[in-house]
C-alpha cells in the first residue's frame, strides 16, 4: 500500500502560524519555506522528495532551538529560526517527516525484494574459488531497487569472481553509472556476458568487464543520454549542460574499453549505433564472441529496436519528476561563513607567526655571520698591534743604546757638562723615545716613516 503523504492538522496549524508570524515580523525562512508552508497549511499531498527534504531541513536546523527567542518568554520571541521552523510544520512536521521517510524507505526495500531487474546467486557458504553469477535482465534502476542496494550486494561477494550476464534495454543513467563504478571497484575479477541485448546504459555497464563477451546472436547499442525535463528555458539549458557532462563520462567508458578515438565514439552515440556481435568485436566493445544462446534470451535486431522504442515510450509517458526546490540553507550558510572566517583568521595568524619566526631565524643567521667577521677583524688587529709593539720595543732599545754611546763620547773628549749646551733639534726618533703609553703609540703611527728612517738609513 502506498505511503500516505498528506500533512496532519497539527502541521497545518503550525505552518499557518509561521505564515502569520512572517507577515507580522517580516523575518524568518525563505521563499521556499513560504511555499512549503502554503502546501502544508492546505494539507496538500507532498512528494517523497519533499518529505526527504523536510527530514533533512529539520536535522540541519535542530540547533536553531538553542537560539535566543525560539521558546516563548525569551527575548526576541519568535526568532527568525522559530518562524522558519514553523513554516516547515514545526515539531509535528519534524516527527511526521521522520516517520514518513522511514515508511518510504521500507516500501522501497519491499519493492526491491520483489524486483526482477537484477539477481545474484546465493552468497551464503559459497566456495570463494568459484565464480558468482549476477544477472541483469531488465530495466536498470526502475522498479524500486536502487544502485545503492546493488553495490551493497556486490560488496558481499567478498572478492569472488563475478560473471555478469546482461540482457537489458538500459535505464537510469545515474543509477547505471553507480553500478558501473561498483563493478569497477570489485577486486575479485569481472567477466561480462551479453546474452541478448546491451542497450543504452546497459552497454556502458558492459564496459566494466575485464573481459566482455557477447553471444553470436546478441546486440549492443550506444546512444546519447536523454532525459525528461519540464521547466522554463533556463531549466532546459541547465539540463542540456548536465546531459553533455553525462555524455562525456559515458564516452570515457567506451574509449577506455575500445581504444577508439573520442570523436568517433561521440559520433556513434549521436547516430544511435546498433552493433551485432561481429561489429562489436571489430570495434573493440567486446573481446570474444560466444556461441548463440537459447531463444529465450536471444533477440533479433527488429525485436531489439522495438523493445528499446517501447522502453522510451514508456519512460516518456511517465510524468516528469517534480523540480527539486532549493533547500533553505540560510542558517547553515551563515555558520559556514563564520567558520570560514575563523579558518581564514587562524591561517593569517599562522602565516604571520611563520613569517616572524623566519625573520628571526634570518636575523640570527645574519648576526652570527657578523660576529664571525668581527672576530676575524679583531684577530687581525690584535696581530698587527703585537707586531707594532715589537717594533716599538726594538726602537726604544736602539734609542737607549744610542744615548749611552753619545754620553761616552762626550766624556771622552772632555766636554764641560756645566757649559751651556747647544741643544740640537730633536729628531722624530728622539721625540718618540721620550714618550710612553698611548702617546708613544699615537706618535709612532703619525711619524712611522721618519722614525724608521733614522734607524735604517
C-alpha positions in Angstrom: 0.0 0.0 0.0 1.3 3.5 -0.9 2.5 5.7 1.8 0.0 8.5 2.8 1.9 11.8 2.4 -0.9 14.2 3.4 0.2 16.6 6.2 -1.5 16.4 9.5 -3.8 19.1 11.0 -1.2 19.9 13.7 1.3 20.5 10.9 -1.2 22.7 9.1 -1.8 24.8 12.2 2.0 25.2 12.7 2.5 26.3 9.1 -0.4 28.8 9.3 1.2 30.2 12.5 4.5 30.6 10.7 3.0 32.4 7.8 1.2 34.9 10.2 4.4 35.5 12.1 6.4 36.1 9.0 3.8 38.6 7.8 3.9 40.4 11.2 7.6 40.4 11.9 9.0 40.4 8.4 11.6 37.8 9.2 12.3 34.1 9.2 12.5 31.5 6.4 12.9 31.8 2.7 10.5 31.8 -0.3 11.0 28.1 -0.4 9.9 27.8 3.2 6.9 30.0 2.5 5.8 27.8 -0.5 6.2 24.7 1.7 4.1 26.3 4.4 1.3 27.0 2.0 1.2 23.4 0.8 1.3 22.1 4.4 -1.4 24.6 5.5 -3.7 23.4 2.7 -2.8 19.8 3.6 -1.7 19.1 0.0 -0.2 15.7 -0.6 3.6 16.1 -0.7 6.0 14.2 -2.9 8.5 11.7 -1.5 11.4 14.1 -2.4 9.7 16.8 -0.4 9.4 14.5 2.6 13.1 13.7 2.3 14.0 17.4 2.1 11.8 18.1 5.2 13.7 15.5 7.1 17.0 17.0 6.0 15.8 20.5 6.9 14.8 19.6 10.5 18.0 17.6 11.0 20.2 20.6 9.9 18.2 23.2 11.9 17.7 21.3 15.2 20.4 23.6 16.5 18.2 26.6 16.0 16.2 25.6 19.0 19.2 26.6 21.2 19.0 30.2 19.9 17.6 33.1 21.9 13.9 33.8 21.1 13.0 30.3 20.0 10.9 29.5 23.1 8.0 31.6 24.5 9.0 34.1 27.1 12.5 34.6 25.7 13.7 38.0 24.3 13.0 38.3 20.6 10.3 35.6 20.5 9.5 34.4 17.9 13.0 34.4 16.5 13.7 34.0 12.8 14.7 30.4 13.4 11.4 29.7 15.2 9.4 31.2 12.4 11.3 29.2 9.8 10.7 26.1 11.9 7.0 26.7 11.9 6.9 27.2 8.1 8.1 23.6 7.7 5.4 22.3 10.1 7.2 22.8 13.4 7.7 19.8 15.8 4.7 18.0 14.4 6.3 18.3 10.9 9.6 17.0 12.2 8.1 13.9 13.7 5.9 13.3 10.6 8.8 13.8 8.1 11.0 11.3 10.0 8.2 8.7 10.2 7.2 9.1 6.6 10.8 8.9 5.4 11.2 5.6 7.2 7.9 4.3 5.6 9.1 5.3 2.2 12.4 3.5 2.7 10.6 0.4 3.9 8.3 0.5 0.9 11.3 0.8 -1.5 13.0 -2.1 0.3 9.9 -4.3 0.0 9.6 -3.4 -3.7 13.3 -4.3 -4.2 12.8 -7.7 -2.7 10.1 -8.4 -5.3 12.0 -6.8 -8.2 13.4 -8.9 -11.0 15.6 -6.3 -12.7 18.7 -7.9 -11.3 19.5 -11.1 -9.4 22.6 -12.5 -7.6 23.0 -16.2 -6.9 23.1 -17.0 -3.2 26.2 -15.5 -1.5 26.0 -17.7 1.6 28.5 -20.5 2.2 30.0 -20.2 -1.3 33.3 -21.6 -2.2 35.5 -18.5 -2.6 37.3 -20.1 -5.5 34.1 -20.4 -7.6 32.6 -17.6 -9.7 29.4 -15.8 -8.8 26.7 -15.2 -11.4 24.9 -11.9 -11.4 22.0 -11.5 -13.9 21.0 -8.0 -15.1 17.9 -8.9 -17.2 15.6 -5.8 -17.0 15.5 -2.0 -16.9 18.3 -0.5 -14.7 17.3 1.3 -11.6 13.5 1.2 -12.1 11.2 -0.9 -10.0 12.2 0.3 -6.6 15.7 -1.1 -6.3 18.5 1.4 -6.1 22.1 1.2 -7.2 23.0 1.6 -3.6 21.4 -1.8 -2.8 23.1 -3.4 -5.9 26.5 -2.1 -4.7 25.9 -3.4 -1.2 25.1 -6.8 -2.6 28.2 -6.8 -4.8 30.3 -5.9 -1.7 29.0 -9.0 0.0 30.7 -11.2 -2.7 34.0 -10.6 -0.8 36.3 -10.5 -3.8 35.0 -13.5 -5.6 35.0 -13.6 -9.4 31.8 -12.3 -11.0 30.2 -13.5 -14.2 27.7 -10.6 -15.1 25.1 -11.6 -17.6 23.3 -8.8 -19.4 20.0 -8.6 -21.3 18.7 -5.1 -20.8 17.4 -2.1 -22.7 19.2 0.2 -20.3 17.6 2.6 -17.8 18.7 5.4 -15.4 22.0 7.0 -16.3 22.9 7.9 -12.7 21.9 4.5 -11.4 23.8 2.8 -14.2 26.9 4.9 -13.5 26.8 3.9 -9.9 26.5 0.3 -10.8 29.4 0.6 -13.3 31.6 2.2 -10.6 30.6 -0.5 -8.1 31.7 -3.2 -10.5 34.9 -1.5 -11.4 35.8 -1.4 -7.7 35.3 -5.1 -7.3 38.7 -6.8 -6.7 37.8 -10.4 -7.5 37.6 -10.2 -11.3 34.7 -9.5 -13.6 33.6 -11.1 -16.9 30.7 -9.6 -18.7 28.4 -11.8 -20.9 26.0 -10.0 -23.2 23.3 -12.7 -23.6 20.7 -10.8 -25.6 20.8 -7.0 -25.7 23.0 -4.5 -24.0 21.5 -1.1 -25.0 21.9 2.4 -23.7 23.2 2.3 -20.1 23.4 -1.5 -20.1 26.1 -1.1 -22.8 28.1 1.2 -20.5 27.9 -1.4 -17.7 29.2 -4.0 -20.1 32.4 -1.9 -20.5 33.2 -2.6 -16.8 34.3 -6.1 -17.5 38.0 -7.1 -17.5 36.7 -9.4 -20.3 33.5 -8.7 -22.2 31.9 -11.5 -24.2 28.9 -11.4 -26.5 26.7 -14.2 -27.8 26.8 -14.6 -31.5 23.1 -13.6 -31.8 23.2 -10.7 -29.3 23.3 -7.0 -29.9 24.9 -3.9 -28.4 23.6 -0.3 -28.8 25.1 3.1 -27.8 23.5 6.5 -28.0 23.4 9.9 -26.4 21.9 10.2 -22.9 18.4 11.7 -22.7 16.0 12.8 -20.0 12.5 14.0 -19.3 12.5 17.6 -18.1 9.9 20.3 -17.5 10.5 23.9 -16.7 11.5 27.2 -18.3 14.2 27.9 -20.8 16.8 28.2 -18.1 15.8 24.8 -16.6 16.2 23.2 -20.1 19.6 24.9 -20.7 20.8 23.5 -17.3 19.5 20.1 -18.2 21.3 20.2 -21.5 24.6 21.1 -19.7 24.0 18.1 -17.4 23.4 15.8 -20.4 26.6 17.0 -22.0 28.6 16.2 -18.9 26.9 12.8 -18.6 27.8 12.0 -22.2 31.4 12.9 -21.5 31.5 10.3 -18.7 29.9 7.6 -20.9 32.4 8.4 -23.7 35.2 7.9 -21.3 34.0 4.3 -20.5 33.7 3.4 -24.2 37.0 4.9 -25.1 38.9 3.1 -22.3 37.4 -0.2 -23.4 37.6 0.1 -27.2 40.7 2.3 -27.8 38.6 4.1 -30.4 39.1 7.9 -30.9 36.9 10.0 -28.7 35.4 11.8 -31.7 34.5 8.5 -33.3 32.7 7.3 -30.2 30.8 10.6 -29.8 29.6 10.4 -33.4 28.5 6.8 -32.9 26.5 7.9 -29.9 24.9 10.8 -31.8 24.0 8.4 -34.6 22.5 5.8 -32.1 24.7 2.9 -33.3 23.4 -0.7 -33.2 26.1 -3.4 -33.4 25.9 -7.2 -33.9 28.4 -9.4 -32.3 31.0 -9.2 -35.1 30.8 -5.4 -35.4 31.1 -5.1 -31.6 34.2 -7.3 -31.7 35.8 -5.4 -34.6 35.3 -2.0 -32.9 36.6 -3.3 -29.6 33.5 -3.1 -27.5 33.8 -6.8 -26.7 36.7 -9.2 -26.5 35.2 -12.6 -27.6 32.1 -14.0 -29.3 30.4 -16.9 -27.7 28.1 -19.5 -29.2 24.5 -18.5 -29.9 22.3 -18.6 -26.8 18.8 -20.0 -26.3 15.9 -18.3 -28.0 14.6 -17.2 -24.6 17.4 -14.7 -24.3 18.2 -14.1 -27.9 16.8 -11.1 -29.8 16.6 -10.1 -33.5 17.6 -6.5 -34.5 14.0 -5.7 -35.2 12.9 -7.1 -31.8 15.7 -5.2 -30.1 14.8 -1.9 -31.7 11.1 -2.4 -30.9 11.9 -3.3 -27.3 14.0 -0.2 -26.9 11.4 2.0 -28.5 8.7 0.6 -26.2 11.0 1.4 -23.3 11.5 5.0 -24.5 7.7 5.5 -25.0 7.0 4.1 -21.5 9.5 6.5 -19.9 8.2 9.4 -22.0 4.6 8.7 -20.8 5.6 9.0 -17.1 5.1 12.4 -15.5 8.3 14.4 -15.2 9.8 14.4 -11.8 8.9 17.4 -9.5 11.6 20.0 -9.9 13.8 20.0 -6.9 13.2 23.1 -4.8 16.1 24.9 -3.4 16.9 23.9 0.2 16.6 26.5 2.9 20.3 26.7 3.9 20.5 30.3 5.2 21.5 29.4 8.7 23.9 26.7 7.5 25.4 29.2 5.1 25.9 31.7 7.8 27.5 29.1 10.0 29.8 28.1 7.2 30.7 31.7 6.6 31.6 32.2 10.2 33.6 29.0 10.3 35.4 30.1 7.1 36.2 33.5 8.6 37.7 31.7 11.7 39.7 29.5 9.5 41.0 32.4 7.4 41.9 34.3 10.7 43.8 31.3 12.0 45.6 30.9 8.7 46.5 34.5 8.7 47.8 34.3 12.3 49.8 31.2 11.5 51.3 32.8 8.4 52.3 35.8 10.5 54.0 33.6 13.1 55.8 31.7 10.4 57.0 34.8 8.8 58.1 36.3 12.1 60.0 33.1 13.0 61.6 33.1 9.6 62.6 36.7 10.0 64.1 36.0 13.5 65.9 33.0 12.1 67.4 35.1 9.3 68.3 37.8 11.7 70.1 35.3 14.0 71.9 33.9 11.0 73.0 37.4 9.9 74.1 38.2 13.4 76.2 35.0 13.6 77.9 35.9 10.3 78.6 39.4 11.5 80.1 38.1 14.7 82.4 35.8 12.8 83.5 38.7 10.7 84.2 40.9 13.7 86.1 38.1 15.4 88.3 37.7 12.4 88.9 41.5 12.3 89.7 41.6 16.0 92.2 38.7 15.5 93.8 40.6 12.6 94.1 43.9 14.5 95.5 42.1 17.6 98.2 40.6 15.4 99.0 43.9 14.0 99.2 45.6 17.4 101.5 42.9 18.6 103.8 43.4 15.7 103.8 47.1 16.3 104.5 46.6 20.0 107.6 44.5 19.0 108.7 47.3 16.6 108.4 49.9 19.4 110.3 47.8 21.9 113.1 47.4 19.3 113.3 51.2 18.6 113.4 52.0 22.3 116.3 49.6 22.9 118.2 51.1 19.9 117.5 54.6 21.2 118.8 53.8 24.6 121.9 52.3 23.2 122.5 55.4 21.0 122.1 57.7 24.1 124.6 55.7 26.1 127.1 55.9 23.2 126.7 59.6 22.9 127.4 60.1 26.7 130.5 58.1 26.4 131.8 60.2 23.5 131.1 63.4 25.4 133.0 62.2 28.4 136.0 61.0 26.3 136.5 64.4 24.7 136.3 66.4 27.9 133.3 68.4 27.2 132.3 70.5 30.2 128.9 69.3 31.2 128.3 72.6 33.1 128.7 74.7 30.0 125.6 75.9 28.3 124.9 73.2 25.8 123.8 73.8 22.3 120.6 71.8 22.1 120.1 70.4 18.7 116.6 69.9 17.4 115.3 66.5 18.4 114.7 64.0 15.7 111.4 62.2 15.4 113.1 59.1 16.8 114.3 61.0 19.8 110.9 62.5 20.5 109.4 59.1 20.2 111.9 57.7 22.7 110.8 60.2 25.3 107.1 59.2 25.1 105.3 56.3 26.7 101.9 54.6 26.5 99.2 55.7 24.2 101.1 58.9 23.4 104.1 56.9 22.1 101.7 54.7 20.0 99.9 57.7 18.5 103.2 59.5 17.8 104.7 56.3 16.2 101.7 55.9 13.9 101.9 59.6 12.8 105.7 59.6 12.3 106.5 55.9 11.5 108.4 56.6 8.2 110.6 59.2 9.7 111.3 57.2 12.9 112.2 54.1 10.9 114.4 56.2 8.5 116.6 57.3 11.4 117.5 53.7 12.4 117.6 52.0 8.9 119.1 54.7 6.7 
